[in-house]
Amino acid sequence: MIPKLPVICPSCSDALSVSELSCSVCATKVSGNFSLPALMSLSQEEQSFILDFFVSSGSLKEMAQKMGVSYPTVRNKLDDLIQKIKLTNNI
Amino acid sequence: MSYKILFNPFERISEVKLFVFGLISLMLGSVLGFVFKGRFDGIFDLHFVDQINILNPLIDNVINTLILFLVFFSFGKYINPKTRMIDILNVSLISRIPIYFLSFSNFNGFISEVSNSIISKIDVDNITKIPTFEFSDIFILLVFAAISFIFLAWMIVLLWNGFKVSTNAKGIGNVVAFAFLIILTEILSKYLIITFNS
């Protein structure tokens, strides 16, 4: 089972940031204060959707066929996701 | 899953399949109208007549579908420029299917006979006289009214769900506007059918 990366603080619901990274080969640890990339603020399902969009070369028609839904359903999902990313990242 | 398809086929089914199905439904619905002497003289109307020709219900349905398409495509484009014509056309075609089913209520002239029986009891020369209706006639009419209401509600649900999927419409403002536009489409279709297809 692949554990889910938490992005929201369970205590105060603010965005989490990365304070330590480690190398699984040589055990080197790097500590600091790194903010998570914008895409990490999305749910697993939303990230998969964006990956599928990328792999389909941006073809909503292809995505609709793959997901077994209609074209406007995929388009609406993409538009909602774009709106969400713009809001959370102040774009 | 199957009950969701009945109320919102627009989420899952491709536009080509919806268009073909909608077009066939319009043709079949028009044939049913002719067979059971039903006139679709408004978006939400079905009236049974004594005399009918094959083209009347077909032209009724074409007018009704076109009015729905023009009004809701215009509004759809206004709220979301990405709205596609084919999606709104499919909504216009598919949402009318429930009303075609109501044609069956006049099988063998059943509902027409009941209506005529009720109307015949009314003394038009003495309108203040309270008519004595047959209980069975009133009961049948009430049952037909209840069934009609259910099918009309189904039609409006299809119309709203289809519009919502086609335009990604959100918020109470769009719901209110949608309700007003439904009334507008009824008025427009009624006027056009009375003027050009009576």
Interface residues (C-beta under 8 A of the other chain):
Chain A: A64 G68 V69 S70 Y71 P72 T73 R75 N76 D79 D80
Chain B: F10 E11 R12 I13 S14 E15 K82 R84 D87 V165 S166 N168
